[in-house]
């Protein structure tokens, strides 16, 4: 195993953990202010907790996919792209769902 793989896996794991922590903070603390204002400017006050939960879940899904990719890359697997793709596609779909449901549109 060379240094390049270790550095790449370390970066993937760090960004994955960052996304998971950010998702948990937004979800648990209802920290909608961590998002850009245009993402939540039309969200009703009573919908903020539900909106934060769904956005947090979306970020956690992306983070888990990225962490799983890092683990597979550590073993030099050819299947690294599957958790990355699934995590980000599902995460973005959940994010778009939340935007349309609570904000009225994706922008």
QUITAQUI-V795763 format. One line per field, one symbol per residue. phi: phi as a letter, one per 30 degrees, with the letter a starting at -180 (. if undefined). burial: 1 if it has 9 or more other ideal C-beta (glycine too) atoms within 8 Angstrom, else 0. A space follows every 10 residues. Layout:
phi->???
burial->???
This chain:
phi->.cdedddddd dddddddedd ddddddddch ddddcdeddb dcddedcedd dddddddddd eddddddddd ddddchddce ddddddeddd edddddeddd dccjadb
burial->0000110111 0110111111 1111111001 0100100011 0010001100 1111111111 1111111111 1111000001 0011111101 1101111111 0110000
